[in-house]
């Protein structure tokens, strides 16, 4: 019941815009939660990866999704990042309907996003273009600066230290 009340509160400023496909802007008195899931269902045929999942991740907090293998944690994150469309339910990130480009970035568990032969600049331009940034080159340079990689723009991923690779993956997740 407590989760249901929190979900009702969290989606209140975004519920109408979600139904209309809008952005879900909140008024000046309300800051939308970082993420909201309301009755998410993801079905693959008869199997359900999510069966009515609801939760709120408050803004400026750390939230963990815990559960055994097969509980739907990865599927829930895939819905929140727009990679999977739910069969039912609603989801929002920062007050915006999930599925809208640019709402959330994804940083994978491994450095899978760092292709060895591409430079930092090439990675960031590629991801900025994929997110439809109006000026991928400028977005790449700004992201490199934000993540302390400006001096490494022309270095290949294979030449980066482990920490620099993690920063590159984060920059790729948020560029644009």
N, C-alpha and C positions, 0 to 999 in steps of 0.2 A: 504494500500500500504506500509506503514511503517513497519507493522508486516511482510509482505511478504518479504521485503528487508532484515529485520533482520534474518528471517528464512533462506533465501538464503545464507546470510553471515555465519550464525551459522553452517549450514550443509555443507558448502563448503569443510572444511577439512575432513568431515566424510562421505560425500555422496558416494564416490567410495567404501570405506571399508564397508559401510552399505550394498551396493548392493552385495558385495562379501562375506558378513558375517564376516568381520574382526573386528578389534578393533577400527579403526578410530583414530589412533594416529595422533596428530597434530605436526607441526614442532615447533622448538624452539621459533619462533616468534609469534605463535598463541596458545592461551589457549582456549580450547573449552568451551562453555557455560556449566553450571551445568546441564541443561536439555533443550532439543529441541523437539518440536512436530511440524510436518509438514504435514498438511492435514489429521489428524487422523480421521478415521471413525471406529466406533464400532457399528455393527448392530446385533440385536437379532431378527431374522426373518425380518419382515417389519419395526420394530421399530429401530430407530437409537439413541443410547445413546450419541454418538459423531457424528457430521456430518461435517467433514472437519476442525477440530480444529487445529490451528497453534499458537504457542507461543514460546518464548525464555525466559529461566530463567538464567540470567547472573551469572557467577562465582562470589563468594564473595559478594552476595547481598541477600536481602530477597525478595522473590517473593510470591505473594498471588494469588490464584485462587478464584475469587469471582463470585457469580451468584446465582440465585434462586434455590430452590429445583428442582432436575431433570435436571439441566443444563449440567451435565456431569463432574463435578469436581472430584468426586470419581472415575469415569470411567477413566478419564485422568490420575490420579495418579496410578490407577491399571495398565494402559498400561506402564507408566514410570517405574514401579517396576517389570514388567514382569509377573504380575498375570493375565493379560488379553492380548490376542493377537489381534491387530487391524485388521479390515477387509481390510483397505487400509491406506496408509500414511506411514510415517517413524518417528521414535523416537530414541533419543540418550540421554544417561546420561553420563556426563564427557567424551564426545567424543566416547563412546562405544555404539554399537547397543543394544537397549533394548531387553531383553530376555536372554542375556548372564548372567549366574549365577554369583552372587557376585557383580553386577554392582551397585545395590542400596539396601539399607535396608529399612524396614518399621517399623515405630513406631506407633501403633494404637492409636486412641483417648482415649481409656480406658486401664486399666491394664489387658486386656484380655489375654495377653501373659504370665502373671504371674500365674502359677498354684500353688495353696496354699500349696500342699503337697510336691512339689519339692524344693530342695535346690537351692541356687544361682548357685552352681557348676553344678548341674544336668540341670538346664535351659540352661546355657551357652554351656555345652557340647552337648546338644540336638540340639541347634540352629547352633553351629559350624559344627556338623556332617551333618545337613540338608543342609548347604551351602558348603559341601564337603571340609572343611578345612583339610589339610593333617594331622594335629595333634590336634584334638578337645580339648584334655586336656590342652595343652599348650595355645591354642587360648582362652580357657575359662579363664585360669589364667591371661593372658595378658589383656583380656577385663575387668575382675573384677578389676584389678589394675588401668586400665585407667579410670574406672568409680567410683573409690573410694569404691569398694565393696570387696576388698581382705580380709578384716577381717570378712566378712560375707559369705564366700564361702560355709560354712557348715550350714548356717541358712536357714530355710524354708522360702518361700515367705511370708507365713502368719505371720512370726516374724519380717518382715521388716517394717520400718516406711513408710509413704506415699512417701516421697522424695526418699528413697532407692528403693522403688518399681518402681518409674519412671526411675531411673537410671538403674535398672535391665531390664526394657523393652527397653530402649535405647541400652544397652549393647547387648541384644538379637538381636536387629535390625542390629547391626554393627559387631558382632563377626565373626571371620574367615576371 
